[in-house]
Amino acid sequence: MPQANRFTHTPERLAEIAQIVLAHARSLGASGCECEISEGQGLGVTVRMGKVETLEHNRDKGVAVSVYLGARPHVRRGHASTSDFSPAALRSTVEAAVAIARFTAEDDCAGLPEPDLIASALPDLDLYHPWPITPEEAIELARRCESAAFAVSPKVRNSEGASVSAQHSQFVFANSEGFMGGYPAARHMLSCSVIAQERGRMQRDDWYSSSRVPERLAKADALGRYAAERALARLRAKKLATCQAPVLFEAPAATGLIGQFVSAVSGGSLYRKASFLLDSLGKQVFARGVTIDEKPLLPRGLASAPFDAEGVATRTRAVVSDGVLEGYFLNCYSARKLGTQSTGSAGGNHNLILRPGRRDFRAMLREMNRGLLVTELLGQGVNMVTGDYSRGAAGYWVENGEIAHPVEEITIAGNLRDMFKGIAAVGNDMVVRGSRHCGSILIENMTIAGD
């Protein structure tokens, strides 16, 4: 479907609105201004037990404005937003941001990016692949996915639903330093969650597929069957006696470990001195052999962007190289707090890729030999100041490199500092979950608390 039929406004109109905002901020005496003009449109459908549970069309738009008064180190910042694109609403939003700035405290780290950091080249990363799916087609696709799950076994008796989502957006970001850039993007998803039951006991599991390109989503039948197989495999789960053993994090669960690492080396945690990886730049924080690359310019990547939320150019880099921490995740504010430069991380990280090892999933089980395979994590028991880690978990006990039986109602515990350095292997069974590309991760030893 043509872009013109997806969005209410043309990119030129969004750019014009941005210029109006910047001009009005200048007329009110702002020393700096940045704004984002965006709109989105999408369709979401959930089918449960063959019936339509939700059918949603979303269409939204917004203007977000930040203004700065004064020059560093005496800068005041104000922010305001609106969903109204009318001239009067744009003026009042800018005026509100200026009024707020006048009453905020001076901050020597506030302000626009340094001019030499602002993006100049804006490559096309091929992020916009619209999905011209109708509500009727989305409902049928979700039904087919859920039906495939039920067809696997009569033990699959209930469902939390199968969902289809097609989302399209576009934006323009501009600032008073002369930067203006933007692009359309799409993000689509198919998911299924089902419940298996046997002897009065129930287990649930799910799976999903997400992509910029609708044709790259997993096939509905295959995804539904896989979700059912995962739920069935968890039946007859047992508890474990408390022990010390290796733990293999299945790839989707392993992405959470990467997320905790990102939190620990992000600017806010660092300048507030609230991280167990404080002052770790250039030091060994992971086991040797572990390398994490950030690739913001990956074509069609779910977290690709030529510039960050401040207009700073993004770049490909090794964040961790052979276990050594090579870089933080900083926006302009946190970088100034730390006396360094932005890493183009305003708004989050971009396509973090844990370099895969040589082993597939079965080989990772054989490498562990005896221990716990974690497929689901529960709770939020992570202390980012100390690194202490304690999470509820479910998964499978492994003996002689083979899955012996499912387990439930256990807790795994350790310290992230030790866990990162205790990574024995990384699998090549890579999955993509948002901004993280990650295979399974084997950790040498953790405490497993059960009966």
C-alpha positions in Angstrom: 0.0 0.0 0.0 1.4 3.4 -0.9 2.8 5.5 2.0 0.3 8.3 1.1 -2.5 6.0 2.1 -0.9 5.0 5.4 -0.3 8.5 6.9 -2.4 11.6 7.2 0.6 14.0 6.6 3.4 14.0 4.1 7.0 14.0 5.3 7.2 17.6 3.9 4.3 18.6 6.1 6.0 17.2 9.2 9.2 19.1 8.3 7.2 22.3 7.9 5.7 21.8 11.4 9.1 21.3 12.8 10.3 24.6 11.2 7.3 26.4 12.7 8.2 25.1 16.2 11.8 26.1 15.9 11.0 29.5 14.6 8.6 30.2 17.4 11.1 29.1 20.0 13.7 31.4 18.6 11.2 34.3 18.6 10.6 33.7 22.3 14.3 33.9 23.1 15.2 30.3 23.4 18.9 29.7 22.9 18.2 26.2 21.6 15.3 24.0 20.6 14.7 20.5 19.4 11.4 18.8 18.4 10.0 15.6 17.1 6.9 15.5 14.9 5.4 12.0 14.5 2.4 10.0 13.5 1.5 6.3 13.5 -1.2 4.0 12.3 -1.8 0.3 13.0 -4.0 -2.7 13.4 -4.1 -5.2 16.2 -6.1 -8.4 16.5 -6.3 -11.0 19.2 -8.3 -14.2 18.8 -8.9 -16.5 21.7 -10.6 -19.9 21.5 -11.4 -19.1 17.9 -13.3 -16.0 18.7 -12.2 -12.4 18.2 -11.3 -11.0 21.6 -9.9 -7.6 20.5 -9.8 -5.7 17.3 -8.1 -2.3 17.4 -7.2 0.4 14.9 -4.8 2.9 16.3 -4.0 6.3 14.8 -2.0 8.8 16.7 0.2 11.8 16.2 2.4 14.1 18.4 4.7 17.0 18.7 7.3 16.9 21.5 9.3 20.2 22.1 12.3 20.8 24.3 13.7 24.3 24.7 16.8 25.6 26.3 17.4 29.0 27.8 20.9 30.3 28.4 24.3 28.9 27.7 26.3 26.3 29.5 26.9 26.2 32.4 23.8 28.2 33.0 21.2 26.3 31.0 17.5 25.8 31.9 15.4 23.3 30.0 11.7 23.0 29.5 9.6 20.4 27.7 6.0 20.2 26.5 4.0 18.1 24.0 0.7 18.1 22.1 -1.2 15.9 19.7 -2.7 18.9 18.0 -1.0 20.1 14.8 -2.9 23.4 14.5 -0.9 26.6 14.5 -2.4 27.8 17.7 -1.6 24.5 19.5 2.0 24.6 18.2 2.5 28.1 19.5 1.0 27.3 22.9 3.1 24.2 23.2 6.4 26.1 22.5 5.3 28.8 24.9 4.6 26.2 27.6 8.0 24.7 27.2 9.6 28.2 27.5 7.6 29.0 30.6 8.6 25.7 32.2 12.3 26.4 31.4 12.2 29.8 33.1 11.2 28.1 36.4 13.6 25.2 36.3 17.0 25.1 38.0 20.2 25.8 35.9 22.0 22.6 34.8 25.5 22.7 33.4 25.0 19.5 31.5 21.8 20.4 29.7 21.7 21.5 26.1 21.8 20.4 22.5 24.4 18.0 21.2 27.8 19.4 20.2 27.7 20.2 16.5 30.4 17.7 15.5 28.3 14.9 16.9 25.1 15.6 15.0 24.4 13.2 12.1 25.2 14.4 8.6 24.8 11.2 6.5 21.4 9.7 6.8 21.5 6.3 5.0 18.3 4.5 4.1 18.1 1.5 6.4 15.1 -0.1 4.6 12.9 0.1 7.7 9.5 0.7 6.1 7.7 -2.4 4.7 4.0 -1.8 5.1 1.7 -4.7 5.6 -1.6 -4.2 3.7 -3.5 -6.7 5.8 -7.2 -6.2 6.4 -8.9 -6.9 9.7 -10.6 -10.0 8.2 -7.2 -11.3 7.0 -5.6 -10.6 10.4 -8.4 -12.5 12.2 -8.0 -15.4 9.9 -4.3 -15.5 10.4 -4.6 -15.4 14.1 -7.2 -18.2 14.0 -5.0 -20.3 11.8 -2.1 -19.9 14.3 -4.2 -20.8 17.3 -5.9 -23.7 15.5 -2.5 -25.2 14.6 -1.6 -25.1 18.3 -4.8 -26.9 19.3 -4.3 -29.5 16.6 -1.0 -30.7 18.1 -2.6 -32.5 21.0 -5.9 -32.8 22.9 -3.9 -31.9 26.0 -3.7 -28.3 24.6 -7.1 -27.2 26.1 -7.0 -23.5 26.6 -5.4 -20.4 25.1 -4.4 -17.0 26.1 -4.8 -16.0 22.5 -3.1 -15.6 19.2 -2.3 -12.0 18.1 -1.5 -10.2 14.9 -0.1 -6.6 14.9 0.8 -4.4 11.9 2.3 -1.0 12.9 3.4 1.9 10.7 5.0 5.2 11.8 6.9 8.2 10.5 8.6 11.1 12.2 10.8 14.1 11.7 13.3 15.3 14.3 14.9 18.7 14.1 16.9 21.1 16.2 18.1 24.7 16.1 21.6 23.7 15.1 20.3 23.0 11.6 19.7 19.3 11.8 16.5 17.8 10.4 16.0 14.1 9.6 13.3 11.4 9.7 11.9 8.4 8.0 9.0 6.0 8.0 9.2 2.6 9.7 7.2 -0.5 10.2 7.0 -3.2 12.8 4.9 -6.3 12.6 4.3 -9.2 15.0 2.6 -12.6 15.3 2.3 -14.4 18.6 0.5 -17.3 20.3 0.2 -18.4 23.9 -1.5 -21.7 24.9 -2.2 -23.8 27.9 -1.7 -27.6 28.1 -3.4 -29.6 30.8 -2.8 -33.2 32.1 -4.0 -34.8 35.3 -5.5 -31.5 36.5 -2.2 -29.6 36.2 -1.7 -26.9 33.7 1.4 -25.4 32.0 1.5 -22.4 29.6 4.1 -21.3 27.1 4.2 -19.0 24.1 6.2 -17.9 21.1 6.3 -14.9 18.9 7.8 -13.5 15.7 8.6 -9.9 14.9 10.0 -8.2 11.8 10.1 -5.0 9.8 9.1 -7.1 6.8 5.8 -9.0 7.0 7.0 -11.8 4.7 9.8 -12.5 7.2 7.4 -13.3 10.0 7.2 -17.0 11.0 4.5 -19.0 9.3 1.3 -18.9 11.4 0.9 -22.7 11.5 4.5 -23.4 12.4 4.4 -20.7 15.2 1.2 -22.1 16.7 2.6 -25.6 16.7 5.8 -24.6 18.3 4.0 -22.7 21.1 1.9 -25.8 21.8 4.9 -28.1 21.8 6.6 -25.8 24.3 3.6 -25.9 26.6 3.2 -29.7 26.3 6.9 -30.2 27.1 6.4 -28.5 30.4 3.8 -31.0 31.7 4.7 -33.2 34.6 7.2 -30.6 35.9 9.1 -31.5 39.1 10.7 -29.5 41.8 14.5 -29.7 42.5 16.5 -30.1 45.6 18.7 -27.1 46.3 22.0 -27.4 44.6 24.9 -25.8 42.8 25.0 -26.5 39.1 25.7 -25.0 35.6 22.8 -23.1 34.1 22.0 -22.8 30.4 19.8 -19.8 29.6 17.7 -20.5 26.5 18.2 -17.7 23.9 15.1 -15.7 24.7 15.9 -15.8 28.5 19.5 -15.0 27.7 18.5 -11.7 26.2 17.5 -10.6 29.7 21.1 -11.0 30.8 22.2 -8.7 28.0 19.5 -6.2 29.1 20.9 -6.1 32.6 24.4 -5.5 31.3 23.1 -2.6 29.3 21.4 -1.1 32.4 24.6 -1.4 34.3 26.7 0.5 31.8 24.1 3.1 30.8 24.7 6.8 31.7 22.1 7.3 34.3 23.3 4.3 36.4 26.9 5.4 36.0 26.7 9.1 36.9 24.4 8.3 39.8 26.9 5.6 41.0 24.2 3.0 41.0 25.9 0.3 39.1 27.9 -2.8 39.9 30.0 -2.1 36.8 31.0 1.4 37.9 34.5 2.4 36.5 34.7 -0.8 34.5 35.7 0.8 31.1 38.7 -1.1 29.7 38.4 -3.9 32.3 37.4 -7.6 31.9 33.7 -7.8 32.8 32.8 -10.9 30.8 34.6 -14.2 30.2 37.2 -14.2 27.4 35.6 -14.9 24.1 32.5 -12.9 24.8 32.0 -10.0 22.3 29.0 -7.8 22.0 28.7 -5.5 18.9 26.3 -2.6 18.4 25.1 -2.3 14.8 22.7 0.6 14.5 23.0 0.7 10.7 21.8 -2.9 10.1 19.4 -2.9 7.2 15.8 -3.8 8.3 17.0 -4.1 12.0 14.3 -3.8 14.7 16.5 -1.3 16.5 18.3 0.3 13.5 18.6 4.1 13.3 21.0 6.5 11.6 20.7 8.9 14.5 19.5 8.8 18.1 16.8 10.7 19.8 19.0 13.8 20.1 20.1 13.8 16.4 23.6 12.3 17.3 25.0 10.0 14.6 25.0 6.4 15.5 27.9 4.1 14.6 28.9 0.5 14.6 31.2 -0.4 17.5 32.3 -3.3 19.8 30.8 -2.6 23.2 32.5 -5.7 24.6 35.6 -7.2 23.0 36.9 -10.5 24.2 35.3 -9.9 27.5 36.7 -6.3 27.9 34.2 -3.4 28.3 35.0 -1.0 25.4 32.1 1.4 25.7 29.2 2.7 27.7 25.7 3.8 26.5 25.5 7.5 26.9 23.2 10.4 25.8 24.5 13.9 25.7 23.4 14.7 29.3 25.0 11.6 30.9 28.1 12.0 28.8 28.6 15.5 30.1 28.1 14.3 33.6 30.9 11.8 33.1 33.2 14.2 31.3 33.0 12.4 27.9 31.0 12.3 24.6 27.6 10.8 23.7 27.7 7.4 22.2 24.5 8.0 20.2 22.4 6.1 22.8 19.7 8.7 23.5 16.5 6.6 23.3 18.2 3.3 23.9 20.7 0.9 22.3 20.7 -0.2 18.7 20.9 -3.9 17.6 23.2 -5.4 20.2 24.6 -8.6 18.9 26.2 -11.2 21.1 28.6 -12.9 18.7 27.6 -16.5 18.5 29.8 -19.4 19.2 30.1 -22.6 17.2 27.6 -24.8 19.1 24.0 -25.2 18.3 21.4 -25.7 21.0 21.8 -29.5 21.3 25.6 -29.1 21.5 25.1 -26.5 24.3 23.2 -29.1 26.2 26.0 -31.6 25.7 28.5 -29.0 26.8 26.6 -28.5 30.0 26.2 -32.2 30.5 24.4 -31.9 33.8 22.5 -28.9 35.0 19.5 -26.6 34.6 18.1 -25.3 31.3 16.2 -22.1 32.0 13.4 -21.2 29.6 11.3 -18.8 31.7 12.3 -16.2 34.3 9.9 -14.8 36.9 10.1 -11.7 39.1 12.5 -8.8 39.2 15.0 -9.8 41.8 18.1 -8.0 40.4 20.0 -5.4 42.4 21.8 -3.2 39.8 23.9 -1.6 42.5 25.4 -4.8 43.9 24.8 -7.1 41.0 23.0 -9.6 43.2 20.7 -11.8 41.1 17.8 -13.9 42.2 14.9 -14.9 39.9 12.1 -17.4 39.9 12.6 -19.8 37.0 11.2 -22.7 35.1 12.8 -25.0 32.6 14.3 -28.5 32.4 16.8 -30.6 34.2 19.5 -32.0 32.0 21.4 -35.2 32.5 24.2 -36.6 30.3 23.6 -33.8 27.8 19.9 -34.6 27.3 16.7 -33.1 28.8 15.6 -35.4 31.6 12.4 -33.7 32.8 10.7 -30.3 33.2 11.2 -28.3 36.4 9.2 -25.6 38.1 9.0 -23.6 41.4 12.7 -23.0 41.6 14.9 -19.9 42.1 18.3 -19.3 40.5 20.7 -17.0 42.3 24.2 -15.5 41.8 25.9 -12.2 41.2 25.9 -10.7 37.7 29.6 -9.8 38.0 30.4 -13.5 38.6 27.8 -14.7 36.1 29.2 -12.6 33.3 32.7 -13.8 34.0 31.5 -17.3 34.4 30.1 -17.6 30.8 31.4 -20.9 29.6 29.9 -20.9 26.1 27.5 -18.9 23.8 25.3 -20.8 21.3 24.7 -20.1 17.7 20.9 -20.5 18.2 20.4 -16.8 17.9 17.0 -15.1 18.4 16.1 -11.4 18.0 14.1 -9.9 20.8 13.8 -6.2 20.3 17.2 -4.6 20.2 19.0 -7.8 21.3 20.4 -10.6 19.1 21.4 -13.4 21.3 22.0 -17.1 21.4 21.8 -19.4 24.5 24.3 -18.6 27.3 25.9 -21.3 29.5 27.0 -20.1 33.0 29.5 -22.3 34.8 27.8 -22.4 38.2 24.8 -20.9 40.0 22.8 -21.6 43.1 19.5 -23.4 42.3 17.0 -23.2 45.2 14.2 -25.7 45.3 12.8 -27.9 48.0 
